[in-house]
Amino acid sequence: MARIDRFTTRVQAELACGLLIANGFDAIVLADDAGGNRPEISFGIGGTVVVVPDQQHDEALALLDAVFDAPIDFEGAVEDEGAVEDERP
């Protein structure tokens, strides 16, 4: 197994792992936090880790980089027809 990244919280790691799994990767979260009962433990050991099989490492890392480093396009957002205009200066 190859480490993809180390995350500050288990929630961040689970989101990244879910994205990888949804895209066909065999990812798992490795966390030493007493099954989620003691999340502060992971801070002492440097966070929570997501791993994938060695042969999937490069592709998984590229996917996470593409998703998390992509700019957000607010111009393409759908406007609500009933929205109130912002009148702040």
C-alpha positions in Angstrom: 0.0 0.0 0.0 1.2 3.5 -0.8 0.3 6.6 1.1 -1.6 9.2 -0.9 -1.7 12.0 1.7 -1.8 12.8 5.4 -4.9 14.8 6.5 -5.4 16.9 9.6 -8.8 15.4 10.3 -10.5 12.1 9.7 -13.3 13.9 7.9 -10.9 15.3 5.3 -9.4 11.9 4.9 -12.8 10.2 4.5 -13.8 12.8 1.8 -10.7 12.1 -0.2 -11.1 8.4 0.2 -14.7 8.5 -0.9 -13.7 10.5 -4.0 -11.1 7.9 -4.8 -13.4 5.0 -4.2 -16.1 6.6 -6.4 -13.6 6.7 -9.2 -12.6 3.1 -9.0 -9.6 3.2 -6.6 -9.1 0.7 -3.7 -8.5 3.4 -1.1 -8.7 3.1 2.7 -8.3 5.4 5.6 -5.8 4.6 8.3 -6.5 6.4 11.5 -5.5 5.9 15.1 -8.3 7.7 16.8 -10.0 4.9 18.8 -12.6 4.4 16.2 -13.5 8.0 16.0 -14.0 8.3 19.8 -10.8 10.2 20.4 -10.1 12.3 17.3 -7.4 14.3 19.2 -5.1 11.3 19.2 -4.5 11.7 15.4 -3.0 15.1 16.0 -0.3 13.6 18.2 0.7 11.2 15.5 0.6 13.6 12.6 -2.9 13.1 11.2 -4.9 10.6 9.3 -3.6 8.8 6.2 -5.3 7.6 3.0 -3.6 4.7 1.2 -4.1 2.9 -2.1 -2.4 -0.1 -3.7 1.1 0.7 -5.0 0.0 0.3 -8.7 -2.8 2.9 -8.2 -0.7 5.5 -6.5 0.2 7.9 -9.3 -3.3 7.9 -10.8 -4.9 8.5 -7.4 -2.6 11.3 -6.6 -3.2 12.9 -9.9 -7.0 12.7 -9.4 -6.8 14.4 -5.9 -4.5 17.1 -7.2 -6.8 17.8 -10.1 -9.9 18.0 -7.8 -8.4 19.9 -4.9 -6.2 22.3 -6.8 -8.8 23.2 -9.4 -10.0 26.8 -9.3 -13.7 27.3 -8.4 -15.7 28.9 -11.2 -18.3 31.2 -9.6 -19.2 32.7 -12.9 -21.0 29.6 -14.0 -23.2 29.4 -10.8 -26.9 29.3 -11.4 -28.7 32.4 -10.0 -31.9 32.0 -8.0 -34.7 33.9 -9.7 -36.2 34.9 -6.4 -32.9 36.1 -4.9 -32.7 39.5 -3.4 -30.0 41.8 -4.8 -27.2 42.7 -2.4 -27.4 46.4 -1.7 -24.2 46.7 0.3 -21.7 49.2 -0.9 
